[in-house]
Amino acid sequence: MPFYTFVCNSCGKQFEVRCSVAEKDSGSVVCPGCGANELDRVFQGFSVAVKSPSPSCGQESACPRAAACGGCCGRQA
Ligand SMILES: [Zn+2]
């Protein structure tokens, strides 16, 4: 089973959990610090096999990294 890294929305603790995708998706993974199940997945570069758009840097109109942004602003061309 893969390791997933989460950050707790409740207490801010970041931790790794070895669990199945089903367990992760069903919300049965809880924070070891406070027991909350409101967790955000932390994506770690190399292990990502997700086909999702590049995350926005939030500064699309004035991206400071426009030339070397890697595509977060859709300016890679
Ligand atoms: Zn927590």
N, CA, C, O and the ligand as a Tripos MOL2 file, in Angstrom:
@<TRIPOS>MOLECULE
protein
  309   307    78     0     0
PROTEIN
NO_CHARGES

@<TRIPOS>ATOM
      1 N           0.8450   -1.1980    0.0000 N.3       1 MET1
      2 CA          0.0000    0.0000    0.0000 C.3       1 MET1
      3 C           0.8770    1.2430    0.0000 C.2       1 MET1
      4 O           1.9690    1.2450    0.5690 O.2       1 MET1
      5 N           0.4110    2.2560   -0.6160 N.am      2 PRO2
      6 CA          1.2070    3.4840   -0.6890 C.3       2 PRO2
      7 C           1.1020    4.3040    0.5900 C.2       2 PRO2
      8 O           0.1790    4.1540    1.3910 O.2       2 PRO2
      9 N           2.0620    5.1500    0.7350 N.am      3 PHE3
     10 CA          1.9860    6.1400    1.8040 C.3       3 PHE3
     11 C           1.3330    7.3990    1.2660 C.2       3 PHE3
     12 O           1.6120    7.8450    0.1530 O.2       3 PHE3
     13 N           0.4710    7.9490    2.0720 N.am      4 TYR4
     14 CA         -0.1050    9.2400    1.7300 C.3       4 TYR4
     15 C           0.2920   10.2330    2.8120 C.2       4 TYR4
     16 O           0.3480    9.9010    3.9960 O.2       4 TYR4
     17 N           0.5610   11.4340    2.3870 N.am      5 THR5
     18 CA          0.8490   12.4940    3.3470 C.3       5 THR5
     19 C          -0.3680   13.4100    3.4320 C.2       5 THR5
     20 O          -0.9040   13.8660    2.4220 O.2       5 THR5
     21 N          -0.7800   13.6600    4.6590 N.am      6 PHE6
     22 CA         -1.9310   14.5230    4.8830 C.3       6 PHE6
     23 C          -1.5390   15.6420    5.8250 C.2       6 PHE6
     24 O          -0.5840   15.5370    6.5950 O.2       6 PHE6
     25 N          -2.2970   16.7050    5.7400 N.am      7 VAL7
     26 CA         -2.1980   17.7430    6.7550 C.3       7 VAL7
     27 C          -3.5900   17.9280    7.3360 C.2       7 VAL7
     28 O          -4.5810   18.0140    6.6100 O.2       7 VAL7
     29 N          -3.6420   17.9860    8.6480 N.am      8 CYS8
     30 CA         -4.9180   18.0800    9.3470 C.3       8 CYS8
     31 C          -5.4570   19.5060    9.2830 C.2       8 CYS8
     32 O          -4.7650   20.4720    9.6040 O.2       8 CYS8
     33 N          -6.7130   19.6030    8.8580 N.am      9 ASN9
     34 CA         -7.3370   20.9310    8.8090 C.3       9 ASN9
     35 C          -7.6780   21.4530   10.1860 C.2       9 ASN9
     36 O          -7.9200   22.6470   10.3640 O.2       9 ASN9
     37 N          -7.6970   20.5640   11.1580 N.am     10 SER10
     38 CA         -8.1160   20.9590   12.4840 C.3      10 SER10
     39 C          -6.9510   21.4720   13.3160 C.2      10 SER10
     40 O          -7.0250   22.5460   13.9120 O.2      10 SER10
     41 N          -5.8590   20.6830   13.3510 N.am     11 CYS11
     42 CA         -4.7430   21.0770   14.2110 C.3      11 CYS11
     43 C          -3.4820   21.4120   13.4170 C.2      11 CYS11
     44 O          -2.4980   21.8940   13.9780 O.2      11 CYS11
     45 N          -3.5160   21.1600   12.1330 N.am     12 GLY12
     46 CA         -2.3790   21.5330   11.3010 C.3      12 GLY12
     47 C          -1.2580   20.5130   11.2720 C.2      12 GLY12
     48 O          -0.2270   20.7450   10.6420 O.2      12 GLY12
     49 N          -1.4430   19.3980   11.9380 N.am     13 LYS13
     50 CA         -0.4150   18.3740   11.9840 C.3      13 LYS13
     51 C          -0.2660   17.7290   10.6080 C.2      13 LYS13
     52 O          -1.2540   17.4520    9.9280 O.2      13 LYS13
     53 N           0.9770   17.4980   10.2130 N.am     14 GLN14
     54 CA          1.2300   16.8000    8.9600 C.3      14 GLN14
     55 C           1.7670   15.4160    9.2810 C.2      14 GLN14
     56 O           2.6290   15.2570   10.1450 O.2      14 GLN14
     57 N           1.2560   14.4240    8.5840 N.am     15 PHE15
     58 CA          1.6450   13.0590    8.9140 C.3      15 PHE15
     59 C           1.4860   12.1620    7.7030 C.2      15 PHE15
     60 O           0.7810   12.4880    6.7480 O.2      15 PHE15
     61 N           2.1540   11.0360    7.7670 N.am     16 GLU16
     62 CA          2.0470   10.0520    6.7010 C.3      16 GLU16
     63 C           1.2370    8.8720    7.1910 C.2      16 GLU16
     64 O           1.3570    8.4490    8.3410 O.2      16 GLU16
     65 N           0.4150    8.3510    6.3060 N.am     17 VAL17
     66 CA         -0.3860    7.1830    6.6270 C.3      17 VAL17
     67 C          -0.2220    6.1710    5.5130 C.2      17 VAL17
     68 O          -0.2790    6.5030    4.3290 O.2      17 VAL17
     69 N          -0.0220    4.9500    5.9110 N.am     18 ARG18
     70 CA          0.0160    3.8960    4.9160 C.3      18 ARG18
     71 C          -1.3680    3.2680    4.8810 C.2      18 ARG18
     72 O          -1.7900    2.6150    5.8350 O.2      18 ARG18
     73 N          -2.0580    3.4690    3.7910 N.am     19 CYS19
     74 CA         -3.4330    3.0040    3.7170 C.3      19 CYS19
     75 C          -3.7890    2.7230    2.2710 C.2      19 CYS19
     76 O          -3.0680    3.0860    1.3410 O.2      19 CYS19
     77 N          -4.9110    2.0700    2.1170 N.am     20 SER20
     78 CA         -5.3920    1.8160    0.7670 C.3      20 SER20
     79 C          -6.0850    3.0610    0.2250 C.2      20 SER20
     80 O          -6.4710    3.9610    0.9700 O.2      20 SER20
     81 N          -6.2270    3.0800   -1.0840 N.am     21 VAL21
     82 CA         -6.9390    4.1960   -1.7010 C.3      21 VAL21
     83 C          -8.3700    4.2460   -1.1870 C.2      21 VAL21
     84 O          -8.9200    5.3230   -0.9580 O.2      21 VAL21
     85 N          -8.9660    3.0770   -1.0100 N.am     22 ALA22
     86 CA        -10.3490    3.0330   -0.5310 C.3      22 ALA22
     87 C         -10.4670    3.6370    0.8610 C.2      22 ALA22
     88 O         -11.4070    4.3780    1.1510 O.2      22 ALA22
     89 N          -9.5150    3.3160    1.7080 N.am     23 GLU23
     90 CA         -9.5340    3.8810    3.0610 C.3      23 GLU23
     91 C          -9.3800    5.3930    3.0290 C.2      23 GLU23
     92 O         -10.0590    6.1290    3.7450 O.2      23 GLU23
     93 N          -8.4730    5.8250    2.1830 N.am     24 LYS24
     94 CA         -8.2380    7.2580    2.0680 C.3      24 LYS24
     95 C          -9.4840    7.9580    1.5510 C.2      24 LYS24
     96 O          -9.8950    8.9880    2.0840 O.2      24 LYS24
     97 N         -10.0890    7.3840    0.4970 N.am     25 ASP25
     98 CA        -11.2350    8.0330   -0.1280 C.3      25 ASP25
     99 C         -12.4840    7.9900    0.7470 C.2      25 ASP25
    100 O         -13.3640    8.8440    0.6310 O.2      25 ASP25
    101 N         -12.5530    7.0030    1.6100 N.am     26 SER26
    102 CA        -13.7620    6.8720    2.4170 C.3      26 SER26
    103 C         -13.7280    7.7620    3.6500 C.2      26 SER26
    104 O         -14.7090    7.8440    4.3890 O.2      26 SER26
    105 N         -12.6140    8.4210    3.8690 N.am     27 GLY27
    106 CA        -12.5300    9.3270    4.9990 C.3      27 GLY27
    107 C         -12.2400    8.6230    6.3070 C.2      27 GLY27
    108 O         -12.4110    9.2050    7.3780 O.2      27 GLY27
    109 N         -11.8010    7.3670    6.2310 N.am     28 SER28
    110 CA        -11.5350    6.6390    7.4680 C.3      28 SER28
    111 C         -10.1450    6.9350    8.0140 C.2      28 SER28
    112 O          -9.7750    6.4650    9.0900 O.2      28 SER28
    113 N          -9.3860    7.7160    7.2640 N.am     29 VAL29
    114 CA         -8.0830    8.1290    7.7650 C.3      29 VAL29
    115 C          -8.2880    9.3370    8.6700 C.2      29 VAL29
    116 O          -8.9260   10.3160    8.2820 O.2      29 VAL29
    117 N          -7.7510    9.2600    9.8580 N.am     30 VAL30
    118 CA         -7.9270   10.3640   10.7960 C.3      30 VAL30
    119 C          -6.5790   10.8690   11.2870 C.2      30 VAL30
    120 O          -5.5680   10.1690   11.2310 O.2      30 VAL30
    121 N          -6.5960   12.0810   11.7610 N.am     31 CYS31
    122 CA         -5.3930   12.7020   12.2920 C.3      31 CYS31
    123 C          -4.9450   11.9870   13.5560 C.2      31 CYS31
    124 O          -5.7450   11.7870   14.4710 O.2      31 CYS31
    125 N          -3.6750   11.6000   13.6170 N.am     32 PRO32
    126 CA         -3.1840   10.9360   14.8250 C.3      32 PRO32
    127 C          -3.0380   11.9110   15.9920 C.2      32 PRO32
    128 O          -2.8710   11.4950   17.1390 O.2      32 PRO32
    129 N          -3.1000   13.1740   15.7020 N.am     33 GLY33
    130 CA         -2.9490   14.1660   16.7600 C.3      33 GLY33
    131 C          -4.2600   14.4750   17.4560 C.2      33 GLY33
    132 O          -4.3270   14.5090   18.6850 O.2      33 GLY33
    133 N          -5.3110   14.7020   16.6620 N.am     34 CYS34
    134 CA         -6.5640   15.1530   17.2610 C.3      34 CYS34
    135 C          -7.7560   14.3020   16.8560 C.2      34 CYS34
    136 O          -8.8560   14.4830   17.3790 O.2      34 CYS34
    137 N          -7.5470   13.3750   15.9280 N.am     35 GLY35
    138 CA         -8.6250   12.4590   15.5670 C.3      35 GLY35
    139 C          -9.5850   13.0010   14.5200 C.2      35 GLY35
    140 O         -10.5420   12.3230   14.1470 O.2      35 GLY35
    141 N          -9.3420   14.1950   14.0510 N.am     36 ALA36
    142 CA        -10.2180   14.7510   13.0260 C.3      36 ALA36
    143 C         -10.0130   14.0130   11.7070 C.2      36 ALA36
    144 O          -8.9320   13.4950   11.4290 O.2      36 ALA36
    145 N         -11.0680   13.9750   10.9070 N.am     37 ASN37
    146 CA        -10.8990   13.3620    9.5940 C.3      37 ASN37
    147 C         -10.9900   14.3860    8.4770 C.2      37 ASN37
    148 O         -11.1890   14.0430    7.3110 O.2      37 ASN37
    149 N         -10.8430   15.6330    8.8500 N.am     38 GLU38
    150 CA        -10.8140   16.6830    7.8310 C.3      38 GLU38
    151 C          -9.3610   16.9270    7.4530 C.2      38 GLU38
    152 O          -8.6610   17.7500    8.0440 O.2      38 GLU38
    153 N          -8.9460   16.1830    6.4520 N.am     39 LEU39
    154 CA         -7.5460   16.1850    6.0900 C.3      39 LEU39
    155 C          -7.3780   16.6410    4.6570 C.2      39 LEU39
    156 O          -8.2160   16.3670    3.7970 O.2      39 LEU39
    157 N          -6.3020   17.3300    4.4160 N.am     40 ASP40
    158 CA         -5.9350   17.6550    3.0500 C.3      40 ASP40
    159 C          -4.7770   16.7710    2.6440 C.2      40 ASP40
    160 O          -3.8060   16.6140    3.3840 O.2      40 ASP40
    161 N          -4.8870   16.2160    1.5020 N.am     41 ARG41
    162 CA         -3.7920   15.4200    0.9590 C.3      41 ARG41
    163 C          -2.6510   16.3540    0.5780 C.2      41 ARG41
    164 O          -2.8630   17.3980   -0.0390 O.2      41 ARG41
    165 N          -1.4440   15.9620    0.9530 N.am     42 VAL42
    166 CA         -0.2700   16.7150    0.5560 C.3      42 VAL42
    167 C           0.4010   15.9370   -0.5690 C.2      42 VAL42
    168 O           0.8270   14.7960   -0.3910 O.2      42 VAL42
    169 N           0.4840   16.5660   -1.7070 N.am     43 PHE43
    170 CA          1.0870   15.8840   -2.8410 C.3      43 PHE43
    171 C           2.5900   16.0910   -2.8320 C.2      43 PHE43
    172 O           3.0910   17.2040   -2.6730 O.2      43 PHE43
    173 N           3.2790   14.9990   -3.0050 N.am     44 GLN44
    174 CA          4.7320   15.0590   -3.0050 C.3      44 GLN44
    175 C           5.2300   14.7100   -4.3850 C.2      44 GLN44
    176 O           5.0890   13.5890   -4.8740 O.2      44 GLN44
    177 N           5.8140   15.7110   -4.9840 N.am     45 GLY45
    178 CA          6.2680   15.6970   -6.3650 C.3      45 GLY45
    179 C           6.3740   14.3700   -7.0690 C.2      45 GLY45
    180 O           5.5570   14.0690   -7.9390 O.2      45 GLY45
    181 N           7.3520   13.5710   -6.7190 N.am     46 PHE46
    182 CA          7.6950   12.4210   -7.5350 C.3      46 PHE46
    183 C           6.6670   11.3150   -7.5070 C.2      46 PHE46
    184 O           6.5760   10.5370   -8.4560 O.2      46 PHE46
    185 N           5.8960   11.2250   -6.4500 N.am     47 SER47
    186 CA          5.0320   10.0750   -6.2990 C.3      47 SER47
    187 C           3.6370   10.3090   -6.8800 C.2      47 SER47
    188 O           2.7510    9.4630   -6.7570 O.2      47 SER47
    189 N           3.4640   11.4270   -7.4910 N.am     48 VAL48
    190 CA          2.1330   11.7680   -7.9580 C.3      48 VAL48
    191 C           1.8140   11.0650   -9.2710 C.2      48 VAL48
    192 O           2.5640   11.1600  -10.2430 O.2      48 VAL48
    193 N           0.7200   10.3790   -9.2820 N.am     49 ALA49
    194 CA          0.2540    9.7330  -10.4990 C.3      49 ALA49
    195 C          -1.1330   10.2490  -10.8290 C.2      49 ALA49
    196 O          -1.9740    9.5330  -11.3710 O.2      49 ALA49
    197 N          -1.3440   11.4820  -10.4950 N.am     50 VAL50
    198 CA         -2.6660   12.0700  -10.6500 C.3      50 VAL50
    199 C          -2.6910   12.9250  -11.9000 C.2      50 VAL50
    200 O          -1.7680   13.6920  -12.1740 O.2      50 VAL50
    201 N          -3.7350   12.7810  -12.6260 N.am     51 LYS51
    202 CA         -3.8630   13.5810  -13.8320 C.3      51 LYS51
    203 C          -4.7910   14.7510  -13.5480 C.2      51 LYS51
    204 O          -5.9820   14.7170  -13.8580 O.2      51 LYS51
    205 N          -4.2260   15.7640  -12.9640 N.am     52 SER52
    206 CA         -5.0090   16.9550  -12.6760 C.3      52 SER52
    207 C          -4.2480   18.1650  -13.1920 C.2      52 SER52
    208 O          -3.0320   18.1040  -13.3770 O.2      52 SER52
    209 N          -4.9440   19.2420  -13.4220 N.am     53 PRO53
    210 CA         -4.2620   20.4420  -13.9170 C.3      53 PRO53
    211 C          -3.2140   20.9150  -12.9300 C.2      53 PRO53
    212 O          -3.3270   20.6810  -11.7260 O.2      53 PRO53
    213 N          -2.2190   21.5670  -13.4350 N.am     54 SER54
    214 CA         -1.2220   22.1380  -12.5510 C.3      54 SER54
    215 C          -1.8850   23.1130  -11.6010 C.2      54 SER54
    216 O          -2.7560   23.8830  -12.0060 O.2      54 SER54
    217 N          -1.4880   23.0880  -10.3560 N.am     55 PRO55
    218 CA         -2.0980   24.0230   -9.4150 C.3      55 PRO55
    219 C          -1.7660   25.4550   -9.7810 C.2      55 PRO55
    220 O          -0.6590   25.7690  -10.2200 O.2      55 PRO55
    221 N          -2.7320   26.2950   -9.5930 N.am     56 SER56
    222 CA         -2.5070   27.7070   -9.8630 C.3      56 SER56
    223 C          -1.6410   28.3160   -8.7780 C.2      56 SER56
    224 O          -1.7260   27.9360   -7.6100 O.2      56 SER56
    225 N          -0.8120   29.2600   -9.1740 N.am     57 CYS57
    226 CA         -0.0320   29.9680   -8.1690 C.3      57 CYS57
    227 C          -0.8480   31.1040   -7.5720 C.2      57 CYS57
    228 O          -0.3950   31.7680   -6.6400 O.2      57 CYS57
    229 N          -2.0310   31.3320   -8.0900 N.am     58 GLY58
    230 CA         -2.8950   32.3550   -7.5420 C.3      58 GLY58
    231 C          -2.5780   33.7490   -8.0380 C.2      58 GLY58
    232 O          -3.1850   34.7300   -7.6070 O.2      58 GLY58
    233 N          -1.6350   33.8280   -8.9370 N.am     59 GLN59
    234 CA         -1.2480   35.1530   -9.4210 C.3      59 GLN59
    235 C          -1.2210   35.1470  -10.9430 C.2      59 GLN59
    236 O          -0.2840   35.6310  -11.5760 O.2      59 GLN59
    237 N          -2.2670   34.5900  -11.4950 N.am     60 GLU60
    238 CA         -2.2810   34.4170  -12.9370 C.3      60 GLU60
    239 C          -2.0680   35.7300  -13.6950 C.2      60 GLU60
    240 O          -1.4540   35.7570  -14.7620 O.2      60 GLU60
    241 N          -2.5900   36.8140  -13.1190 N.am     61 SER61
    242 CA         -2.5280   38.0740  -13.8470 C.3      61 SER61
    243 C          -1.1470   38.7070  -13.7760 C.2      61 SER61
    244 O          -0.8100   39.5510  -14.6060 O.2      61 SER61
    245 N          -0.3470   38.3100  -12.7970 N.am     62 ALA62
    246 CA          0.9660   38.9220  -12.6470 C.3      62 ALA62
    247 C           1.9310   37.9150  -12.0470 C.2      62 ALA62
    248 O           2.5760   38.1660  -11.0290 O.2      62 ALA62
    249 N           2.0100   36.7880  -12.6960 N.am     63 CYS63
    250 CA          2.8550   35.7380  -12.1490 C.3      63 CYS63
    251 C           4.3150   36.1480  -12.1660 C.2      63 CYS63
    252 O           4.8620   36.4710  -13.2210 O.2      63 CYS63
    253 N           4.9510   36.1360  -10.9970 N.am     64 PRO64
    254 CA          6.3450   36.5490  -10.9420 C.3      64 PRO64
    255 C           7.2750   35.5360  -11.5860 C.2      64 PRO64
    256 O           8.4440   35.8160  -11.8490 O.2      64 PRO64
    257 N           6.7350   34.3660  -11.8310 N.am     65 ARG65
    258 CA          7.5750   33.3180  -12.4200 C.3      65 ARG65
    259 C           7.1200   33.0060  -13.8360 C.2      65 ARG65
    260 O           7.3610   31.9110  -14.3440 O.2      65 ARG65
    261 N           6.4710   33.9560  -14.4640 N.am     66 ALA66
    262 CA          5.8190   33.6970  -15.7400 C.3      66 ALA66
    263 C           6.6870   32.9240  -16.7180 C.2      66 ALA66
    264 O           6.2070   32.0120  -17.3920 O.2      66 ALA66
    265 N           7.9640   33.2830  -16.8000 N.am     67 ALA67
    266 CA          8.8240   32.6660  -17.8070 C.3      67 ALA67
    267 C           9.2340   31.2570  -17.4250 C.2      67 ALA67
    268 O           9.5310   30.4360  -18.2930 O.2      67 ALA67
    269 N           9.2520   30.9730  -16.1370 N.am     68 ALA68
    270 CA          9.7250   29.6740  -15.6920 C.3      68 ALA68
    271 C           8.7520   29.0710  -14.6920 C.2      68 ALA68
    272 O           9.1360   28.4210  -13.7200 O.2      68 ALA68
    273 N           7.5400   29.3020  -14.9580 N.am     69 CYS69
    274 CA          6.5140   28.9550  -14.0000 C.3      69 CYS69
    275 C           6.2100   27.4630  -13.9960 C.2      69 CYS69
    276 O           5.6870   26.9310  -13.0170 O.2      69 CYS69
    277 N           6.5390   26.7970  -15.0860 N.am     70 GLY70
    278 CA          6.2100   25.3900  -15.1700 C.3      70 GLY70
    279 C           4.7660   25.1440  -15.5100 C.2      70 GLY70
    280 O           4.2940   24.0080  -15.4630 O.2      70 GLY70
    281 N           4.0750   26.1760  -15.8450 N.am     71 GLY71
    282 CA          2.7230   25.9890  -16.3540 C.3      71 GLY71
    283 C           1.6110   26.3110  -15.3920 C.2      71 GLY71
    284 O           0.4420   26.1610  -15.7470 O.2      71 GLY71
    285 N           1.9260   26.7490  -14.1830 N.am     72 CYS72
    286 CA          0.8520   26.9570  -13.2210 C.3      72 CYS72
    287 C          -0.0840   28.0670  -13.6600 C.2      72 CYS72
    288 O          -1.2360   28.1150  -13.2290 O.2      72 CYS72
    289 N           0.3920   28.9450  -14.5020 N.am     73 CYS73
    290 CA         -0.4590   30.0300  -14.9580 C.3      73 CYS73
    291 C          -0.8810   29.8410  -16.4080 C.2      73 CYS73
    292 O          -1.4650   30.7330  -17.0230 O.2      73 CYS73
    293 N          -0.5790   28.6800  -16.9340 N.am     74 GLY74
    294 CA         -0.9340   28.4490  -18.3170 C.3      74 GLY74
    295 C          -0.0670   29.2420  -19.2770 C.2      74 GLY74
    296 O          -0.4470   29.5030  -20.4180 O.2      74 GLY74
    297 N           1.1160   29.6240  -18.7850 N.am     75 ARG75
    298 CA          1.9830   30.4610  -19.6230 C.3      75 ARG75
    299 C           3.2160   29.6870  -20.0880 C.2      75 ARG75
    300 O           4.2080   30.2860  -20.5030 O.2      75 ARG75
    301 N           3.1510   28.3810  -20.0180 N.am     76 GLN76
    302 CA          4.3480   27.6290  -20.3400 C.3      76 GLN76
    303 C           4.7670   27.7890  -21.7940 C.2      76 GLN76
    304 O           5.9270   27.5630  -22.1400 O.2      76 GLN76
    305 N           3.8220   28.1790  -22.6420 N.am     77 ALA77
    306 CA          4.1630   28.3970  -24.0390 C.3      77 ALA77
    307 C           4.8010   29.7780  -24.1730 C.2      77 ALA77
    308 O           5.1730   30.1820  -25.2740 O.2      77 ALA77
    309 ZN         -5.3740   17.0840   13.8280 Zn       78 ZN78
@<TRIPOS>BOND
     1     1     2 1
     2     2     3 1
     3     3     4 2
     4     3     5 am
     5     5     6 1
     6     6     7 1
     7     7     8 2
     8     7     9 am
     9     9    10 1
    10    10    11 1
    11    11    12 2
    12    11    13 am
    13    13    14 1
    14    14    15 1
    15    15    16 2
    16    15    17 am
    17    17    18 1
    18    18    19 1
    19    19    20 2
    20    19    21 am
    21    21    22 1
    22    22    23 1
    23    23    24 2
    24    23    25 am
    25    25    26 1
    26    26    27 1
    27    27    28 2
    28    27    29 am
    29    29    30 1
    30    30    31 1
    31    31    32 2
    32    31    33 am
    33    33    34 1
    34    34    35 1
    35    35    36 2
    36    35    37 am
    37    37    38 1
    38    38    39 1
    39    39    40 2
    40    39    41 am
    41    41    42 1
    42    42    43 1
    43    43    44 2
    44    43    45 am
    45    45    46 1
    46    46    47 1
    47    47    48 2
    48    47    49 am
    49    49    50 1
    50    50    51 1
    51    51    52 2
    52    51    53 am
    53    53    54 1
    54    54    55 1
    55    55    56 2
    56    55    57 am
    57    57    58 1
    58    58    59 1
    59    59    60 2
    60    59    61 am
    61    61    62 1
    62    62    63 1
    63    63    64 2
    64    63    65 am
    65    65    66 1
    66    66    67 1
    67    67    68 2
    68    67    69 am
    69    69    70 1
    70    70    71 1
    71    71    72 2
    72    71    73 am
    73    73    74 1
    74    74    75 1
    75    75    76 2
    76    75    77 am
    77    77    78 1
    78    78    79 1
    79    79    80 2
    80    79    81 am
    81    81    82 1
    82    82    83 1
    83    83    84 2
    84    83    85 am
    85    85    86 1
    86    86    87 1
    87    87    88 2
    88    87    89 am
    89    89    90 1
    90    90    91 1
    91    91    92 2
    92    91    93 am
    93    93    94 1
    94    94    95 1
    95    95    96 2
    96    95    97 am
    97    97    98 1
    98    98    99 1
    99    99   100 2
   100    99   101 am
   101   101   102 1
   102   102   103 1
   103   103   104 2
   104   103   105 am
   105   105   106 1
   106   106   107 1
   107   107   108 2
   108   107   109 am
   109   109   110 1
   110   110   111 1
   111   111   112 2
   112   111   113 am
   113   113   114 1
   114   114   115 1
   115   115   116 2
   116   115   117 am
   117   117   118 1
   118   118   119 1
   119   119   120 2
   120   119   121 am
   121   121   122 1
   122   122   123 1
   123   123   124 2
   124   123   125 am
   125   125   126 1
   126   126   127 1
   127   127   128 2
   128   127   129 am
   129   129   130 1
   130   130   131 1
   131   131   132 2
   132   131   133 am
   133   133   134 1
   134   134   135 1
   135   135   136 2
   136   135   137 am
   137   137   138 1
   138   138   139 1
   139   139   140 2
   140   139   141 am
   141   141   142 1
   142   142   143 1
   143   143   144 2
   144   143   145 am
   145   145   146 1
   146   146   147 1
   147   147   148 2
   148   147   149 am
   149   149   150 1
   150   150   151 1
   151   151   152 2
   152   151   153 am
   153   153   154 1
   154   154   155 1
   155   155   156 2
   156   155   157 am
   157   157   158 1
   158   158   159 1
   159   159   160 2
   160   159   161 am
   161   161   162 1
   162   162   163 1
   163   163   164 2
   164   163   165 am
   165   165   166 1
   166   166   167 1
   167   167   168 2
   168   167   169 am
   169   169   170 1
   170   170   171 1
   171   171   172 2
   172   171   173 am
   173   173   174 1
   174   174   175 1
   175   175   176 2
   176   175   177 am
   177   177   178 1
   178   178   179 1
   179   179   180 2
   180   179   181 am
   181   181   182 1
   182   182   183 1
   183   183   184 2
   184   183   185 am
   185   185   186 1
   186   186   187 1
   187   187   188 2
   188   187   189 am
   189   189   190 1
   190   190   191 1
   191   191   192 2
   192   191   193 am
   193   193   194 1
   194   194   195 1
   195   195   196 2
   196   195   197 am
   197   197   198 1
   198   198   199 1
   199   199   200 2
   200   199   201 am
   201   201   202 1
   202   202   203 1
   203   203   204 2
   204   203   205 am
   205   205   206 1
   206   206   207 1
   207   207   208 2
   208   207   209 am
   209   209   210 1
   210   210   211 1
   211   211   212 2
   212   211   213 am
   213   213   214 1
   214   214   215 1
   215   215   216 2
   216   215   217 am
   217   217   218 1
   218   218   219 1
   219   219   220 2
   220   219   221 am
   221   221   222 1
   222   222   223 1
   223   223   224 2
   224   223   225 am
   225   225   226 1
   226   226   227 1
   227   227   228 2
   228   227   229 am
   229   229   230 1
   230   230   231 1
   231   231   232 2
   232   231   233 am
   233   233   234 1
   234   234   235 1
   235   235   236 2
   236   235   237 am
   237   237   238 1
   238   238   239 1
   239   239   240 2
   240   239   241 am
   241   241   242 1
   242   242   243 1
   243   243   244 2
   244   243   245 am
   245   245   246 1
   246   246   247 1
   247   247   248 2
   248   247   249 am
   249   249   250 1
   250   250   251 1
   251   251   252 2
   252   251   253 am
   253   253   254 1
   254   254   255 1
   255   255   256 2
   256   255   257 am
   257   257   258 1
   258   258   259 1
   259   259   260 2
   260   259   261 am
   261   261   262 1
   262   262   263 1
   263   263   264 2
   264   263   265 am
   265   265   266 1
   266   266   267 1
   267   267   268 2
   268   267   269 am
   269   269   270 1
   270   270   271 1
   271   271   272 2
   272   271   273 am
   273   273   274 1
   274   274   275 1
   275   275   276 2
   276   275   277 am
   277   277   278 1
   278   278   279 1
   279   279   280 2
   280   279   281 am
   281   281   282 1
   282   282   283 1
   283   283   284 2
   284   283   285 am
   285   285   286 1
   286   286   287 1
   287   287   288 2
   288   287   289 am
   289   289   290 1
   290   290   291 1
   291   291   292 2
   292   291   293 am
   293   293   294 1
   294   294   295 1
   295   295   296 2
   296   295   297 am
   297   297   298 1
   298   298   299 1
   299   299   300 2
   300   299   301 am
   301   301   302 1
   302   302   303 1
   303   303   304 2
   304   303   305 am
   305   305   306 1
   306   306   307 1
   307   307   308 2
@<TRIPOS>SUBSTRUCTURE
     1 MET1         2 RESIDUE 1 A MET
     2 PRO2         6 RESIDUE 1 A PRO
     3 PHE3        10 RESIDUE 1 A PHE
     4 TYR4        14 RESIDUE 1 A TYR
     5 THR5        18 RESIDUE 1 A THR
     6 PHE6        22 RESIDUE 1 A PHE
     7 VAL7        26 RESIDUE 1 A VAL
     8 CYS8        30 RESIDUE 1 A CYS
     9 ASN9        34 RESIDUE 1 A ASN
    10 SER10       38 RESIDUE 1 A SER
    11 CYS11       42 RESIDUE 1 A CYS
    12 GLY12       46 RESIDUE 1 A GLY
    13 LYS13       50 RESIDUE 1 A LYS
    14 GLN14       54 RESIDUE 1 A GLN
    15 PHE15       58 RESIDUE 1 A PHE
    16 GLU16       62 RESIDUE 1 A GLU
    17 VAL17       66 RESIDUE 1 A VAL
    18 ARG18       70 RESIDUE 1 A ARG
    19 CYS19       74 RESIDUE 1 A CYS
    20 SER20       78 RESIDUE 1 A SER
    21 VAL21       82 RESIDUE 1 A VAL
    22 ALA22       86 RESIDUE 1 A ALA
    23 GLU23       90 RESIDUE 1 A GLU
    24 LYS24       94 RESIDUE 1 A LYS
    25 ASP25       98 RESIDUE 1 A ASP
    26 SER26      102 RESIDUE 1 A SER
    27 GLY27      106 RESIDUE 1 A GLY
    28 SER28      110 RESIDUE 1 A SER
    29 VAL29      114 RESIDUE 1 A VAL
    30 VAL30      118 RESIDUE 1 A VAL
    31 CYS31      122 RESIDUE 1 A CYS
    32 PRO32      126 RESIDUE 1 A PRO
    33 GLY33      130 RESIDUE 1 A GLY
    34 CYS34      134 RESIDUE 1 A CYS
    35 GLY35      138 RESIDUE 1 A GLY
    36 ALA36      142 RESIDUE 1 A ALA
    37 ASN37      146 RESIDUE 1 A ASN
    38 GLU38      150 RESIDUE 1 A GLU
    39 LEU39      154 RESIDUE 1 A LEU
    40 ASP40      158 RESIDUE 1 A ASP
    41 ARG41      162 RESIDUE 1 A ARG
    42 VAL42      166 RESIDUE 1 A VAL
    43 PHE43      170 RESIDUE 1 A PHE
    44 GLN44      174 RESIDUE 1 A GLN
    45 GLY45      178 RESIDUE 1 A GLY
    46 PHE46      182 RESIDUE 1 A PHE
    47 SER47      186 RESIDUE 1 A SER
    48 VAL48      190 RESIDUE 1 A VAL
    49 ALA49      194 RESIDUE 1 A ALA
    50 VAL50      198 RESIDUE 1 A VAL
    51 LYS51      202 RESIDUE 1 A LYS
    52 SER52      206 RESIDUE 1 A SER
    53 PRO53      210 RESIDUE 1 A PRO
    54 SER54      214 RESIDUE 1 A SER
    55 PRO55      218 RESIDUE 1 A PRO
    56 SER56      222 RESIDUE 1 A SER
    57 CYS57      226 RESIDUE 1 A CYS
    58 GLY58      230 RESIDUE 1 A GLY
    59 GLN59      234 RESIDUE 1 A GLN
    60 GLU60      238 RESIDUE 1 A GLU
    61 SER61      242 RESIDUE 1 A SER
    62 ALA62      246 RESIDUE 1 A ALA
    63 CYS63      250 RESIDUE 1 A CYS
    64 PRO64      254 RESIDUE 1 A PRO
    65 ARG65      258 RESIDUE 1 A ARG
    66 ALA66      262 RESIDUE 1 A ALA
    67 ALA67      266 RESIDUE 1 A ALA
    68 ALA68      270 RESIDUE 1 A ALA
    69 CYS69      274 RESIDUE 1 A CYS
    70 GLY70      278 RESIDUE 1 A GLY
    71 GLY71      282 RESIDUE 1 A GLY
    72 CYS72      286 RESIDUE 1 A CYS
    73 CYS73      290 RESIDUE 1 A CYS
    74 GLY74      294 RESIDUE 1 A GLY
    75 ARG75      298 RESIDUE 1 A ARG
    76 GLN76      302 RESIDUE 1 A GLN
    77 ALA77      306 RESIDUE 1 A ALA
    78 ZN78       309 GROUP 0 **** ****
